[in-house]
Amino acid sequence: MSGPRVYCDQPLSPEQQIELDDIAVGHLLRVLRLKDGDGIRLFNGDGHEYAARLCQVAKKSAAAEVFSLLRTDPTPTLTMHLGQVISKGDRMDFTIQKATELGISEITPLWSERCEVRLKGERLEKKLQHWRRVAIAACEQSGRNRIPEIHAPRHFADWCQQTPEQLKFTLHPHKQKALQDYPAPVSLALLVGPEGGFSETEVAQTMAAGFAGLTLGPRVLRTETAALAALSVFQFQWGDF
């Protein structure tokens, strides 16, 4: 079935009718100019996509009639958790958007010594909600039915100590070895530093927490480029590319 994909934060099943929220209504009616009876596709992040059609369309409200299950995303062969030190401007949005398209399972924004972004209180909560909306929009666009979890920001050293993934990498040339020399993991964590990199003390902390080094060729990559390049390599080596 064709039609725009719409995120719906409520349980979904065939043969039900649901009220669409204001964001969905604004996009479908005012941006896309859809009308009563037009087809749409709904997902709520649990891995399923449903066929539906608009109904009860009014000026500022609309409902959707769900009538069949279209498809279910397979369980990923590799779960990836990105620990990304928060970058400036829209770079963090870009990283979250593209990492979602590349199949990331979890993202944790991190603070570090050279991180230039400082948020707290209400500003931090608004930013976190914004990042989660970026991930949802990326799922809508890419056809992905599982939304990655965007965790609340924390200090990178705490995250390194507590992340449980099977393999753990940081983009730094220490303890480097070829990826094919590692056994194929079912989960991995990737730590990416700020624009100014990690200090030597911070690098030592990652090593003590069991993070192996990873380099991506002879070029120096920007923080948002490095994360996406590494995730692509992991998906090719062990995932679904």
C-alpha positions in Angstrom: 0.0 0.0 0.0 1.2 3.5 -0.8 0.8 6.6 1.2 2.8 8.6 3.7 4.2 7.0 6.9 3.0 8.5 10.1 4.2 7.8 13.7 1.4 7.2 16.1 2.2 7.0 19.9 -0.5 4.6 20.8 -1.3 0.8 20.4 -2.2 -0.2 16.9 -4.0 -3.2 15.6 -6.2 -4.0 12.6 -9.9 -3.2 12.6 -9.6 -0.2 14.9 -10.1 3.5 14.6 -7.8 6.0 16.3 -7.6 9.8 16.7 -4.5 11.3 15.2 -2.5 13.8 17.2 -2.0 17.5 16.2 1.4 16.9 14.7 0.1 14.2 12.4 -3.0 16.1 11.5 -0.9 19.2 10.6 1.4 17.2 8.4 -1.2 15.2 6.6 -3.9 17.8 6.1 -2.1 21.1 5.8 1.3 20.0 4.3 0.3 17.0 2.2 -3.3 18.1 1.6 -4.7 14.6 2.1 -8.5 14.1 2.3 -11.0 11.8 3.8 -10.4 8.2 2.5 -6.8 8.8 1.5 -4.4 5.9 2.4 -1.6 6.3 5.0 0.7 3.9 6.8 1.0 3.9 10.6 3.7 2.7 13.0 4.3 3.2 16.7 7.9 2.0 17.1 7.2 -1.6 18.1 8.4 -3.0 14.7 5.1 -3.2 12.8 3.6 -1.1 10.1 -0.2 -0.9 9.4 -2.3 0.1 6.4 -4.9 2.7 7.3 -7.1 5.4 5.7 -8.1 8.8 6.9 -11.6 9.3 8.1 -13.6 11.9 10.0 -11.4 14.7 8.5 -12.2 18.1 9.9 -10.4 21.5 9.7 -8.1 20.7 12.7 -8.7 17.0 13.4 -8.8 13.7 11.8 -9.0 10.0 12.6 -7.5 6.9 10.9 -9.1 3.6 10.3 -6.6 0.8 10.6 -7.4 -2.2 8.5 -4.3 -4.5 8.0 -0.8 -5.3 9.1 1.5 -4.5 6.2 4.9 -5.7 7.5 7.1 -6.4 10.5 10.8 -5.4 10.8 13.0 -8.4 11.5 14.9 -8.5 14.7 18.3 -6.9 14.0 21.3 -9.2 13.7 23.5 -6.6 15.4 22.4 -4.0 18.0 24.5 -0.9 18.1 24.7 1.7 20.9 26.2 5.1 20.0 27.7 7.2 22.7 28.2 10.6 21.1 29.7 13.6 22.8 27.3 16.4 22.1 28.3 18.5 19.1 27.3 22.1 18.3 24.5 23.5 16.2 22.6 21.0 14.1 25.5 18.5 13.9 24.0 16.5 16.7 20.6 16.4 14.9 22.4 15.2 11.8 24.2 12.4 13.7 20.9 11.2 15.3 19.1 11.4 12.0 21.6 9.4 10.0 22.5 7.0 12.7 18.8 6.1 12.9 18.7 5.5 9.1 21.8 3.2 9.5 20.0 1.0 12.1 21.3 2.3 15.5 19.4 0.8 18.4 20.4 3.3 21.2 22.0 6.7 21.3 23.3 8.3 24.5 24.4 12.0 24.3 27.5 12.5 26.4 29.5 15.2 28.2 33.3 15.3 28.1 36.1 17.7 29.0 36.2 19.4 25.6 32.5 19.3 24.9 31.4 22.9 24.1 27.7 22.4 24.6 26.3 22.8 28.1 22.6 22.3 28.8 20.7 21.7 32.0 17.2 21.9 33.4 14.4 22.9 31.1 16.7 23.6 28.2 18.2 20.1 28.4 14.7 18.5 28.6 13.5 20.4 25.5 16.7 19.4 23.6 16.2 15.7 24.6 12.6 15.8 23.3 13.8 17.5 20.1 16.4 14.7 19.5 13.7 12.1 20.0 11.5 13.8 17.4 14.5 13.8 15.0 14.8 10.0 15.4 11.0 9.5 14.8 11.1 11.7 11.7 14.1 9.6 10.4 12.1 6.4 11.0 9.2 7.9 9.1 11.4 8.8 6.1 13.5 5.6 6.0 10.8 3.0 6.4 12.1 1.9 9.7 9.5 0.6 12.2 11.7 0.4 15.3 12.6 3.7 16.9 16.0 3.9 18.6 16.0 4.8 22.2 17.5 8.3 22.9 18.8 8.3 26.4 19.2 11.3 28.7 22.7 12.8 28.5 25.4 11.7 30.9 29.1 12.0 31.5 31.1 9.8 29.1 33.1 8.1 31.8 30.0 6.9 33.6 28.6 5.6 30.3 31.8 3.8 29.5 31.8 2.0 32.8 28.2 0.9 32.6 27.5 0.0 29.0 27.1 -3.8 28.7 27.6 -4.4 25.0 29.7 -7.3 23.8 32.3 -5.3 21.8 33.2 -1.7 22.6 35.1 0.8 20.4 36.2 4.3 20.6 37.5 6.3 17.6 41.1 6.6 18.7 44.2 4.6 17.5 44.9 2.6 20.6 44.7 -1.2 20.9 43.8 -1.2 17.2 43.3 -4.5 15.3 41.4 -5.5 12.2 37.7 -5.9 12.6 37.8 -9.4 11.0 40.0 -10.5 13.9 37.0 -10.0 16.3 34.3 -12.6 16.7 31.0 -11.5 15.2 29.2 -9.7 18.0 25.4 -9.5 18.6 25.9 -6.1 20.3 28.5 -3.3 20.2 29.0 0.2 21.6 30.7 3.0 19.8 32.1 6.0 21.6 32.7 9.2 19.5 34.4 12.2 21.0 33.9 16.0 20.6 35.3 18.2 17.8 38.5 18.7 19.9 38.9 15.0 20.7 39.4 13.3 24.0 42.2 14.3 26.4 44.9 11.7 27.1 43.3 11.2 30.6 40.0 10.5 29.0 41.5 8.1 26.5 43.0 6.2 29.4 39.6 6.0 31.0 38.1 4.4 27.9 40.9 1.8 27.8 40.4 1.0 31.5 36.7 0.5 30.7 37.5 -2.1 28.0 37.1 0.1 24.8 39.3 -0.9 21.9 40.6 1.7 19.5 39.3 2.1 16.0 40.7 4.2 13.1 39.0 4.9 9.8 41.9 5.4 7.4 44.5 8.2 7.2 42.1 11.1 7.1 40.8 13.2 10.0 37.0 13.0 10.0 34.6 15.4 11.6 32.8 14.0 14.7 29.5 13.5 12.9 31.2 12.0 9.8 33.2 9.6 11.9 30.2 8.2 13.8 28.3 7.5 10.6 31.3 6.0 8.8 32.0 3.6 11.7 28.3 2.5 11.9 28.3 1.8 8.2 31.4 -0.3 8.5 29.9 -2.3 11.4 26.7 -3.0 9.5 28.7 -4.2 6.5 31.0 -6.4 8.6 28.5 -7.9 11.0 25.0 -6.4 10.3 22.5 -6.3 7.5 24.3 -4.4 4.8 
